[in-house]
Amino acid sequence: MTVQYFTPEGMLRPAPYHHVAVGTGTRHVHVSGQIARQADGTPVAPGDLAGQVAQALRNTSVGLAGAGASFTDVLRLTFYVTHWSPDRIGDFMAGVEAVADEIGLRLPIPPASLIGVDYLFEPDVLVEVEATAILA
């Protein structure tokens, strides 16, 4: 299997990793953990879980589109949320619902894991989203 690594225009640069990997044959698309940052690194929605979920999903959509995929191709999503507790689900889902139509994310969302973590790579990052998609 051949794998192509790249970072599409509009995603955070520079980064010490590629944001997207595409395997050929049956194409698998893997979008690395996306956070609430604009492409130039400017934080979006500091301290706001719903706002950060929405922006991280927007950035995931950019990565999918860069590989010729969309949320209709996503097999699985993984969410990492700092200091998670079940009482935060309302804010989390508000972020998903606020952006779903804009990015073509069907509700209910694809199979997903929400993993609570103490800390992500910077203190203002509340959520990170990873996606795996497959193309015919």
CNS distance restraints for C-alpha pairs under 8 A (distance, minus, plus):
assign (resid   1 and name CA) (resid  23 and name CA) 6.40 0.50 0.50
assign (resid   1 and name CA) (resid  24 and name CA) 6.03 0.50 0.50
assign (resid   1 and name CA) (resid  25 and name CA) 6.65 0.50 0.50
assign (resid   2 and name CA) (resid  23 and name CA) 5.63 0.50 0.50
assign (resid   2 and name CA) (resid  24 and name CA) 5.55 0.50 0.50
assign (resid   2 and name CA) (resid  25 and name CA) 7.97 0.50 0.50
assign (resid   3 and name CA) (resid  21 and name CA) 6.50 0.50 0.50
assign (resid   3 and name CA) (resid  22 and name CA) 5.44 0.50 0.50
assign (resid   3 and name CA) (resid  23 and name CA) 4.40 0.50 0.50
assign (resid   3 and name CA) (resid  24 and name CA) 6.52 0.50 0.50
assign (resid   4 and name CA) (resid  21 and name CA) 5.64 0.50 0.50
assign (resid   4 and name CA) (resid  22 and name CA) 5.17 0.50 0.50
assign (resid   4 and name CA) (resid  23 and name CA) 6.53 0.50 0.50
assign (resid   5 and name CA) (resid  18 and name CA) 6.03 0.50 0.50
assign (resid   5 and name CA) (resid  19 and name CA) 7.78 0.50 0.50
assign (resid   5 and name CA) (resid  20 and name CA) 5.90 0.50 0.50
assign (resid   5 and name CA) (resid  21 and name CA) 4.60 0.50 0.50
assign (resid   5 and name CA) (resid  22 and name CA) 6.61 0.50 0.50
assign (resid   6 and name CA) (resid  18 and name CA) 5.38 0.50 0.50
assign (resid   6 and name CA) (resid  19 and name CA) 6.47 0.50 0.50
assign (resid   6 and name CA) (resid  20 and name CA) 5.60 0.50 0.50
assign (resid   6 and name CA) (resid  21 and name CA) 6.66 0.50 0.50
assign (resid   7 and name CA) (resid  11 and name CA) 6.70 0.50 0.50
assign (resid   7 and name CA) (resid  18 and name CA) 5.46 0.50 0.50
assign (resid   7 and name CA) (resid  19 and name CA) 5.11 0.50 0.50
assign (resid   7 and name CA) (resid  20 and name CA) 6.07 0.50 0.50
assign (resid   7 and name CA) (resid  63 and name CA) 7.71 0.50 0.50
assign (resid   8 and name CA) (resid  19 and name CA) 7.74 0.50 0.50
assign (resid   8 and name CA) (resid  20 and name CA) 7.87 0.50 0.50
assign (resid   8 and name CA) (resid  62 and name CA) 7.67 0.50 0.50
assign (resid   8 and name CA) (resid  63 and name CA) 6.53 0.50 0.50
assign (resid   8 and name CA) (resid  66 and name CA) 5.37 0.50 0.50
assign (resid   9 and name CA) (resid  66 and name CA) 7.82 0.50 0.50
assign (resid  10 and name CA) (resid  39 and name CA) 5.25 0.50 0.50
assign (resid  10 and name CA) (resid  62 and name CA) 7.22 0.50 0.50
assign (resid  11 and name CA) (resid  19 and name CA) 7.91 0.50 0.50
assign (resid  11 and name CA) (resid  38 and name CA) 7.42 0.50 0.50
assign (resid  11 and name CA) (resid  39 and name CA) 4.62 0.50 0.50
assign (resid  11 and name CA) (resid  40 and name CA) 7.92 0.50 0.50
assign (resid  11 and name CA) (resid  59 and name CA) 7.02 0.50 0.50
assign (resid  11 and name CA) (resid  62 and name CA) 7.25 0.50 0.50
assign (resid  11 and name CA) (resid  63 and name CA) 7.38 0.50 0.50
assign (resid  12 and name CA) (resid  37 and name CA) 7.43 0.50 0.50
assign (resid  12 and name CA) (resid  38 and name CA) 6.85 0.50 0.50
assign (resid  12 and name CA) (resid  39 and name CA) 4.20 0.50 0.50
assign (resid  12 and name CA) (resid  40 and name CA) 5.92 0.50 0.50
assign (resid  12 and name CA) (resid  41 and name CA) 5.99 0.50 0.50
assign (resid  13 and name CA) (resid  39 and name CA) 6.80 0.50 0.50
assign (resid  13 and name CA) (resid  40 and name CA) 6.88 0.50 0.50
assign (resid  13 and name CA) (resid  41 and name CA) 7.67 0.50 0.50
assign (resid  18 and name CA) (resid  32 and name CA) 7.72 0.50 0.50
assign (resid  19 and name CA) (resid  31 and name CA) 5.72 0.50 0.50
assign (resid  19 and name CA) (resid  32 and name CA) 5.09 0.50 0.50
assign (resid  19 and name CA) (resid  33 and name CA) 7.90 0.50 0.50
assign (resid  19 and name CA) (resid  63 and name CA) 6.99 0.50 0.50
assign (resid  20 and name CA) (resid  29 and name CA) 6.91 0.50 0.50
assign (resid  20 and name CA) (resid  30 and name CA) 5.64 0.50 0.50
assign (resid  20 and name CA) (resid  31 and name CA) 4.83 0.50 0.50
assign (resid  20 and name CA) (resid  32 and name CA) 6.41 0.50 0.50
assign (resid  20 and name CA) (resid  63 and name CA) 6.45 0.50 0.50
assign (resid  20 and name CA) (resid  64 and name CA) 7.93 0.50 0.50
assign (resid  20 and name CA) (resid  67 and name CA) 7.46 0.50 0.50
assign (resid  21 and name CA) (resid  28 and name CA) 7.96 0.50 0.50
assign (resid  21 and name CA) (resid  29 and name CA) 5.89 0.50 0.50
assign (resid  21 and name CA) (resid  30 and name CA) 5.44 0.50 0.50
assign (resid  21 and name CA) (resid  31 and name CA) 7.02 0.50 0.50
assign (resid  22 and name CA) (resid  27 and name CA) 6.40 0.50 0.50
assign (resid  22 and name CA) (resid  28 and name CA) 5.72 0.50 0.50
assign (resid  22 and name CA) (resid  29 and name CA) 4.89 0.50 0.50
assign (resid  22 and name CA) (resid  30 and name CA) 6.84 0.50 0.50
assign (resid  22 and name CA) (resid  67 and name CA) 7.16 0.50 0.50
assign (resid  23 and name CA) (resid  27 and name CA) 5.09 0.50 0.50
assign (resid  23 and name CA) (resid  28 and name CA) 5.31 0.50 0.50
assign (resid  23 and name CA) (resid  29 and name CA) 6.91 0.50 0.50
assign (resid  24 and name CA) (resid  28 and name CA) 7.29 0.50 0.50
assign (resid  26 and name CA) (resid 134 and name CA) 7.19 0.50 0.50
assign (resid  26 and name CA) (resid 135 and name CA) 6.48 0.50 0.50
assign (resid  26 and name CA) (resid 136 and name CA) 5.79 0.50 0.50
assign (resid  27 and name CA) (resid 134 and name CA) 5.38 0.50 0.50
assign (resid  27 and name CA) (resid 135 and name CA) 4.87 0.50 0.50
assign (resid  27 and name CA) (resid 136 and name CA) 6.33 0.50 0.50
assign (resid  28 and name CA) (resid 132 and name CA) 7.00 0.50 0.50
assign (resid  28 and name CA) (resid 133 and name CA) 5.59 0.50 0.50
assign (resid  28 and name CA) (resid 134 and name CA) 4.29 0.50 0.50
assign (resid  28 and name CA) (resid 135 and name CA) 6.33 0.50 0.50
assign (resid  29 and name CA) (resid  64 and name CA) 7.37 0.50 0.50
assign (resid  29 and name CA) (resid  67 and name CA) 7.14 0.50 0.50
assign (resid  29 and name CA) (resid  69 and name CA) 7.82 0.50 0.50
assign (resid  29 and name CA) (resid 131 and name CA) 7.84 0.50 0.50
assign (resid  29 and name CA) (resid 132 and name CA) 5.49 0.50 0.50
assign (resid  29 and name CA) (resid 133 and name CA) 4.71 0.50 0.50
assign (resid  29 and name CA) (resid 134 and name CA) 5.80 0.50 0.50
assign (resid  29 and name CA) (resid 135 and name CA) 7.68 0.50 0.50
assign (resid  30 and name CA) (resid 130 and name CA) 7.56 0.50 0.50
assign (resid  30 and name CA) (resid 131 and name CA) 5.77 0.50 0.50
assign (resid  30 and name CA) (resid 132 and name CA) 4.50 0.50 0.50
assign (resid  30 and name CA) (resid 133 and name CA) 6.36 0.50 0.50
assign (resid  31 and name CA) (resid  60 and name CA) 6.66 0.50 0.50
assign (resid  31 and name CA) (resid  63 and name CA) 6.10 0.50 0.50
assign (resid  31 and name CA) (resid  64 and name CA) 6.85 0.50 0.50
assign (resid  31 and name CA) (resid 130 and name CA) 5.62 0.50 0.50
assign (resid  31 and name CA) (resid 131 and name CA) 5.03 0.50 0.50
assign (resid  31 and name CA) (resid 132 and name CA) 6.35 0.50 0.50
assign (resid  32 and name CA) (resid 129 and name CA) 7.52 0.50 0.50
assign (resid  32 and name CA) (resid 130 and name CA) 5.18 0.50 0.50
assign (resid  32 and name CA) (resid 131 and name CA) 6.97 0.50 0.50
assign (resid  33 and name CA) (resid 128 and name CA) 5.27 0.50 0.50
assign (resid  33 and name CA) (resid 129 and name CA) 4.82 0.50 0.50
assign (resid  33 and name CA) (resid 130 and name CA) 4.46 0.50 0.50
assign (resid  33 and name CA) (resid 131 and name CA) 7.82 0.50 0.50
assign (resid  34 and name CA) (resid  56 and name CA) 5.23 0.50 0.50
assign (resid  34 and name CA) (resid  57 and name CA) 7.42 0.50 0.50
assign (resid  34 and name CA) (resid  59 and name CA) 6.10 0.50 0.50
assign (resid  34 and name CA) (resid  60 and name CA) 5.99 0.50 0.50
assign (resid  34 and name CA) (resid 128 and name CA) 5.24 0.50 0.50
assign (resid  34 and name CA) (resid 129 and name CA) 5.03 0.50 0.50
assign (resid  34 and name CA) (resid 130 and name CA) 6.41 0.50 0.50
assign (resid  35 and name CA) (resid  52 and name CA) 7.11 0.50 0.50
assign (resid  35 and name CA) (resid  53 and name CA) 7.89 0.50 0.50
assign (resid  35 and name CA) (resid  55 and name CA) 7.05 0.50 0.50
assign (resid  35 and name CA) (resid  56 and name CA) 4.49 0.50 0.50
assign (resid  35 and name CA) (resid  59 and name CA) 7.30 0.50 0.50
assign (resid  35 and name CA) (resid 125 and name CA) 6.91 0.50 0.50
assign (resid  35 and name CA) (resid 127 and name CA) 6.24 0.50 0.50
assign (resid  35 and name CA) (resid 128 and name CA) 4.87 0.50 0.50
assign (resid  35 and name CA) (resid 129 and name CA) 6.70 0.50 0.50
assign (resid  36 and name CA) (resid  43 and name CA) 6.10 0.50 0.50
assign (resid  36 and name CA) (resid  44 and name CA) 5.15 0.50 0.50
assign (resid  36 and name CA) (resid  45 and name CA) 7.13 0.50 0.50
assign (resid  36 and name CA) (resid  51 and name CA) 7.91 0.50 0.50
assign (resid  36 and name CA) (resid  52 and name CA) 4.91 0.50 0.50
assign (resid  36 and name CA) (resid  53 and name CA) 7.18 0.50 0.50
assign (resid  36 and name CA) (resid  54 and name CA) 7.85 0.50 0.50
assign (resid  36 and name CA) (resid  55 and name CA) 4.89 0.50 0.50
assign (resid  36 and name CA) (resid  56 and name CA) 4.80 0.50 0.50
assign (resid  36 and name CA) (resid  59 and name CA) 7.70 0.50 0.50
assign (resid  36 and name CA) (resid 125 and name CA) 7.20 0.50 0.50
assign (resid  36 and name CA) (resid 127 and name CA) 7.62 0.50 0.50
assign (resid  36 and name CA) (resid 128 and name CA) 7.90 0.50 0.50
assign (resid  37 and name CA) (resid  41 and name CA) 5.27 0.50 0.50
assign (resid  37 and name CA) (resid  42 and name CA) 5.34 0.50 0.50
assign (resid  37 and name CA) (resid  43 and name CA) 4.54 0.50 0.50
assign (resid  37 and name CA) (resid  44 and name CA) 5.37 0.50 0.50
assign (resid  37 and name CA) (resid  55 and name CA) 7.25 0.50 0.50
assign (resid  37 and name CA) (resid  56 and name CA) 7.53 0.50 0.50
assign (resid  38 and name CA) (resid  42 and name CA) 5.18 0.50 0.50
assign (resid  38 and name CA) (resid  43 and name CA) 6.53 0.50 0.50
assign (resid  38 and name CA) (resid  44 and name CA) 6.88 0.50 0.50
assign (resid  44 and name CA) (resid  51 and name CA) 7.40 0.50 0.50
assign (resid  44 and name CA) (resid  52 and name CA) 6.58 0.50 0.50
assign (resid  44 and name CA) (resid  55 and name CA) 7.03 0.50 0.50
assign (resid  45 and name CA) (resid  49 and name CA) 7.77 0.50 0.50
assign (resid  45 and name CA) (resid  51 and name CA) 5.19 0.50 0.50
assign (resid  45 and name CA) (resid  52 and name CA) 5.63 0.50 0.50
assign (resid  46 and name CA) (resid  52 and name CA) 7.46 0.50 0.50
assign (resid  46 and name CA) (resid 124 and name CA) 6.31 0.50 0.50
assign (resid  46 and name CA) (resid 125 and name CA) 7.81 0.50 0.50
assign (resid  47 and name CA) (resid 124 and name CA) 6.80 0.50 0.50
assign (resid  47 and name CA) (resid 126 and name CA) 7.45 0.50 0.50
assign (resid  48 and name CA) (resid  52 and name CA) 6.11 0.50 0.50
assign (resid  49 and name CA) (resid  53 and name CA) 6.07 0.50 0.50
assign (resid  49 and name CA) (resid  91 and name CA) 6.14 0.50 0.50
assign (resid  49 and name CA) (resid  92 and name CA) 6.27 0.50 0.50
assign (resid  49 and name CA) (resid  95 and name CA) 7.30 0.50 0.50
assign (resid  49 and name CA) (resid 126 and name CA) 6.32 0.50 0.50
assign (resid  49 and name CA) (resid 127 and name CA) 7.30 0.50 0.50
assign (resid  50 and name CA) (resid  54 and name CA) 6.27 0.50 0.50
assign (resid  50 and name CA) (resid  91 and name CA) 5.00 0.50 0.50
assign (resid  50 and name CA) (resid  92 and name CA) 5.32 0.50 0.50
assign (resid  50 and name CA) (resid  93 and name CA) 7.28 0.50 0.50
assign (resid  50 and name CA) (resid  94 and name CA) 5.65 0.50 0.50
assign (resid  50 and name CA) (resid  95 and name CA) 3.87 0.50 0.50
assign (resid  50 and name CA) (resid  96 and name CA) 7.48 0.50 0.50
assign (resid  51 and name CA) (resid  55 and name CA) 6.29 0.50 0.50
assign (resid  51 and name CA) (resid  95 and name CA) 5.78 0.50 0.50
assign (resid  52 and name CA) (resid  56 and name CA) 5.97 0.50 0.50
assign (resid  52 and name CA) (resid  95 and name CA) 7.27 0.50 0.50
assign (resid  52 and name CA) (resid 125 and name CA) 7.99 0.50 0.50
assign (resid  52 and name CA) (resid 126 and name CA) 6.91 0.50 0.50
assign (resid  52 and name CA) (resid 127 and name CA) 6.51 0.50 0.50
assign (resid  53 and name CA) (resid  57 and name CA) 6.17 0.50 0.50
assign (resid  53 and name CA) (resid  92 and name CA) 6.60 0.50 0.50
assign (resid  53 and name CA) (resid  95 and name CA) 5.07 0.50 0.50
assign (resid  53 and name CA) (resid  96 and name CA) 6.42 0.50 0.50
assign (resid  53 and name CA) (resid 127 and name CA) 6.28 0.50 0.50
assign (resid  53 and name CA) (resid 128 and name CA) 7.78 0.50 0.50
assign (resid  54 and name CA) (resid  58 and name CA) 6.26 0.50 0.50
assign (resid  54 and name CA) (resid  95 and name CA) 4.69 0.50 0.50
assign (resid  54 and name CA) (resid  96 and name CA) 5.80 0.50 0.50
assign (resid  54 and name CA) (resid  98 and name CA) 6.70 0.50 0.50
assign (resid  54 and name CA) (resid  99 and name CA) 5.57 0.50 0.50
assign (resid  55 and name CA) (resid  59 and name CA) 6.20 0.50 0.50
assign (resid  56 and name CA) (resid  60 and name CA) 6.18 0.50 0.50
assign (resid  56 and name CA) (resid 127 and name CA) 7.42 0.50 0.50
assign (resid  56 and name CA) (resid 128 and name CA) 6.53 0.50 0.50
assign (resid  56 and name CA) (resid 129 and name CA) 6.17 0.50 0.50
assign (resid  57 and name CA) (resid  61 and name CA) 6.16 0.50 0.50
assign (resid  57 and name CA) (resid  96 and name CA) 7.66 0.50 0.50
assign (resid  57 and name CA) (resid  99 and name CA) 7.63 0.50 0.50
assign (resid  57 and name CA) (resid 103 and name CA) 7.91 0.50 0.50
assign (resid  57 and name CA) (resid 129 and name CA) 6.79 0.50 0.50
assign (resid  58 and name CA) (resid  62 and name CA) 6.48 0.50 0.50
assign (resid  58 and name CA) (resid  99 and name CA) 7.49 0.50 0.50
assign (resid  58 and name CA) (resid 103 and name CA) 6.58 0.50 0.50
assign (resid  59 and name CA) (resid  63 and name CA) 6.45 0.50 0.50
assign (resid  60 and name CA) (resid  64 and name CA) 6.24 0.50 0.50
assign (resid  60 and name CA) (resid 129 and name CA) 7.10 0.50 0.50
assign (resid  60 and name CA) (resid 130 and name CA) 7.29 0.50 0.50
assign (resid  60 and name CA) (resid 131 and name CA) 7.11 0.50 0.50
assign (resid  61 and name CA) (resid  65 and name CA) 6.06 0.50 0.50
assign (resid  61 and name CA) (resid  70 and name CA) 6.52 0.50 0.50
assign (resid  61 and name CA) (resid  71 and name CA) 6.95 0.50 0.50
assign (resid  61 and name CA) (resid 103 and name CA) 6.38 0.50 0.50
assign (resid  62 and name CA) (resid  66 and name CA) 6.10 0.50 0.50
assign (resid  63 and name CA) (resid  67 and name CA) 6.70 0.50 0.50
assign (resid  64 and name CA) (resid  68 and name CA) 6.44 0.50 0.50
assign (resid  64 and name CA) (resid  69 and name CA) 4.81 0.50 0.50
assign (resid  64 and name CA) (resid  70 and name CA) 5.35 0.50 0.50
assign (resid  64 and name CA) (resid  71 and name CA) 7.35 0.50 0.50
assign (resid  64 and name CA) (resid 133 and name CA) 7.96 0.50 0.50
assign (resid  65 and name CA) (resid  69 and name CA) 5.00 0.50 0.50
assign (resid  65 and name CA) (resid  70 and name CA) 5.73 0.50 0.50
assign (resid  69 and name CA) (resid  73 and name CA) 6.07 0.50 0.50
assign (resid  69 and name CA) (resid 133 and name CA) 7.43 0.50 0.50
assign (resid  69 and name CA) (resid 135 and name CA) 7.19 0.50 0.50
assign (resid  70 and name CA) (resid  74 and name CA) 6.99 0.50 0.50
assign (resid  70 and name CA) (resid 104 and name CA) 7.44 0.50 0.50
assign (resid  71 and name CA) (resid 103 and name CA) 7.46 0.50 0.50
assign (resid  71 and name CA) (resid 104 and name CA) 6.10 0.50 0.50
assign (resid  71 and name CA) (resid 105 and name CA) 5.41 0.50 0.50
assign (resid  71 and name CA) (resid 106 and name CA) 7.71 0.50 0.50
assign (resid  71 and name CA) (resid 133 and name CA) 7.92 0.50 0.50
assign (resid  72 and name CA) (resid 104 and name CA) 7.30 0.50 0.50
assign (resid  72 and name CA) (resid 105 and name CA) 7.06 0.50 0.50
assign (resid  72 and name CA) (resid 106 and name CA) 7.60 0.50 0.50
assign (resid  73 and name CA) (resid 133 and name CA) 5.17 0.50 0.50
assign (resid  73 and name CA) (resid 134 and name CA) 5.76 0.50 0.50
assign (resid  73 and name CA) (resid 135 and name CA) 6.50 0.50 0.50
assign (resid  74 and name CA) (resid 110 and name CA) 6.83 0.50 0.50
assign (resid  74 and name CA) (resid 131 and name CA) 6.63 0.50 0.50
assign (resid  74 and name CA) (resid 132 and name CA) 5.68 0.50 0.50
assign (resid  74 and name CA) (resid 133 and name CA) 3.95 0.50 0.50
assign (resid  74 and name CA) (resid 134 and name CA) 6.59 0.50 0.50
assign (resid  75 and name CA) (resid 110 and name CA) 6.30 0.50 0.50
assign (resid  75 and name CA) (resid 111 and name CA) 6.76 0.50 0.50
assign (resid  75 and name CA) (resid 131 and name CA) 7.67 0.50 0.50
assign (resid  75 and name CA) (resid 132 and name CA) 5.69 0.50 0.50
assign (resid  75 and name CA) (resid 133 and name CA) 5.06 0.50 0.50
assign (resid  75 and name CA) (resid 134 and name CA) 6.80 0.50 0.50
assign (resid  76 and name CA) (resid 110 and name CA) 5.82 0.50 0.50
assign (resid  76 and name CA) (resid 111 and name CA) 5.04 0.50 0.50
assign (resid  76 and name CA) (resid 112 and name CA) 5.49 0.50 0.50
assign (resid  76 and name CA) (resid 131 and name CA) 5.85 0.50 0.50
assign (resid  76 and name CA) (resid 132 and name CA) 5.34 0.50 0.50
assign (resid  76 and name CA) (resid 133 and name CA) 7.00 0.50 0.50
assign (resid  77 and name CA) (resid 110 and name CA) 6.80 0.50 0.50
assign (resid  77 and name CA) (resid 111 and name CA) 6.42 0.50 0.50
assign (resid  77 and name CA) (resid 112 and name CA) 4.58 0.50 0.50
assign (resid  77 and name CA) (resid 113 and name CA) 6.55 0.50 0.50
assign (resid  77 and name CA) (resid 129 and name CA) 6.91 0.50 0.50
assign (resid  77 and name CA) (resid 130 and name CA) 5.65 0.50 0.50
assign (resid  77 and name CA) (resid 131 and name CA) 4.63 0.50 0.50
assign (resid  77 and name CA) (resid 132 and name CA) 6.59 0.50 0.50
assign (resid  78 and name CA) (resid 112 and name CA) 5.45 0.50 0.50
assign (resid  78 and name CA) (resid 113 and name CA) 4.83 0.50 0.50
assign (resid  78 and name CA) (resid 114 and name CA) 6.05 0.50 0.50
assign (resid  78 and name CA) (resid 115 and name CA) 7.58 0.50 0.50
assign (resid  78 and name CA) (resid 129 and name CA) 5.68 0.50 0.50
assign (resid  78 and name CA) (resid 130 and name CA) 5.06 0.50 0.50
assign (resid  78 and name CA) (resid 131 and name CA) 6.49 0.50 0.50
assign (resid  79 and name CA) (resid 112 and name CA) 7.47 0.50 0.50
assign (resid  79 and name CA) (resid 113 and name CA) 6.04 0.50 0.50
assign (resid  79 and name CA) (resid 114 and name CA) 4.63 0.50 0.50
assign (resid  79 and name CA) (resid 115 and name CA) 6.04 0.50 0.50
assign (resid  79 and name CA) (resid 127 and name CA) 6.78 0.50 0.50
assign (resid  79 and name CA) (resid 128 and name CA) 5.68 0.50 0.50
assign (resid  79 and name CA) (resid 129 and name CA) 4.68 0.50 0.50
assign (resid  79 and name CA) (resid 130 and name CA) 6.58 0.50 0.50
assign (resid  80 and name CA) (resid 114 and name CA) 5.89 0.50 0.50
assign (resid  80 and name CA) (resid 115 and name CA) 4.79 0.50 0.50
assign (resid  80 and name CA) (resid 116 and name CA) 5.80 0.50 0.50
assign (resid  80 and name CA) (resid 117 and name CA) 6.43 0.50 0.50
assign (resid  80 and name CA) (resid 127 and name CA) 5.47 0.50 0.50
assign (resid  80 and name CA) (resid 128 and name CA) 5.13 0.50 0.50
assign (resid  80 and name CA) (resid 129 and name CA) 6.58 0.50 0.50
assign (resid  81 and name CA) (resid 114 and name CA) 7.13 0.50 0.50
assign (resid  81 and name CA) (resid 115 and name CA) 6.22 0.50 0.50
assign (resid  81 and name CA) (resid 116 and name CA) 4.99 0.50 0.50
assign (resid  81 and name CA) (resid 117 and name CA) 5.89 0.50 0.50
assign (resid  81 and name CA) (resid 126 and name CA) 5.68 0.50 0.50
assign (resid  81 and name CA) (resid 127 and name CA) 4.48 0.50 0.50
assign (resid  81 and name CA) (resid 128 and name CA) 6.70 0.50 0.50
assign (resid  82 and name CA) (resid 116 and name CA) 5.76 0.50 0.50
assign (resid  82 and name CA) (resid 117 and name CA) 4.78 0.50 0.50
assign (resid  82 and name CA) (resid 118 and name CA) 5.16 0.50 0.50
assign (resid  82 and name CA) (resid 119 and name CA) 5.56 0.50 0.50
assign (resid  82 and name CA) (resid 120 and name CA) 6.84 0.50 0.50
assign (resid  82 and name CA) (resid 125 and name CA) 7.82 0.50 0.50
assign (resid  82 and name CA) (resid 126 and name CA) 5.21 0.50 0.50
assign (resid  82 and name CA) (resid 127 and name CA) 6.43 0.50 0.50
assign (resid  83 and name CA) (resid 116 and name CA) 6.19 0.50 0.50
assign (resid  83 and name CA) (resid 117 and name CA) 5.94 0.50 0.50
assign (resid  83 and name CA) (resid 118 and name CA) 5.24 0.50 0.50
assign (resid  83 and name CA) (resid 119 and name CA) 7.49 0.50 0.50
assign (resid  84 and name CA) (resid  88 and name CA) 6.92 0.50 0.50
assign (resid  84 and name CA) (resid 115 and name CA) 7.80 0.50 0.50
assign (resid  84 and name CA) (resid 116 and name CA) 4.72 0.50 0.50
assign (resid  84 and name CA) (resid 117 and name CA) 6.80 0.50 0.50
assign (resid  84 and name CA) (resid 118 and name CA) 7.97 0.50 0.50
assign (resid  85 and name CA) (resid  89 and name CA) 7.79 0.50 0.50
assign (resid  85 and name CA) (resid 116 and name CA) 7.63 0.50 0.50
assign (resid  88 and name CA) (resid  92 and name CA) 6.27 0.50 0.50
assign (resid  89 and name CA) (resid  93 and name CA) 5.96 0.50 0.50
assign (resid  90 and name CA) (resid  94 and name CA) 6.02 0.50 0.50
assign (resid  91 and name CA) (resid  95 and name CA) 6.42 0.50 0.50
assign (resid  92 and name CA) (resid  96 and name CA) 6.63 0.50 0.50
assign (resid  93 and name CA) (resid  97 and name CA) 5.98 0.50 0.50
assign (resid  94 and name CA) (resid  98 and name CA) 5.89 0.50 0.50
assign (resid  95 and name CA) (resid  99 and name CA) 6.64 0.50 0.50
assign (resid  96 and name CA) (resid 100 and name CA) 5.93 0.50 0.50
assign (resid  97 and name CA) (resid 101 and name CA) 7.83 0.50 0.50
assign (resid  99 and name CA) (resid 103 and name CA) 6.29 0.50 0.50
assign (resid  99 and name CA) (resid 105 and name CA) 7.93 0.50 0.50
assign (resid 100 and name CA) (resid 104 and name CA) 5.81 0.50 0.50
assign (resid 100 and name CA) (resid 105 and name CA) 4.64 0.50 0.50
assign (resid 100 and name CA) (resid 106 and name CA) 6.56 0.50 0.50
assign (resid 100 and name CA) (resid 107 and name CA) 7.46 0.50 0.50
assign (resid 101 and name CA) (resid 105 and name CA) 6.32 0.50 0.50
assign (resid 101 and name CA) (resid 106 and name CA) 7.60 0.50 0.50
assign (resid 105 and name CA) (resid 109 and name CA) 6.69 0.50 0.50
assign (resid 106 and name CA) (resid 110 and name CA) 7.75 0.50 0.50
assign (resid 119 and name CA) (resid 123 and name CA) 6.95 0.50 0.50
assign (resid 120 and name CA) (resid 125 and name CA) 6.22 0.50 0.50
assign (resid 120 and name CA) (resid 126 and name CA) 7.29 0.50 0.50
assign (resid 120 and name CA) (resid 127 and name CA) 7.83 0.50 0.50
assign (resid 121 and name CA) (resid 125 and name CA) 7.25 0.50 0.50
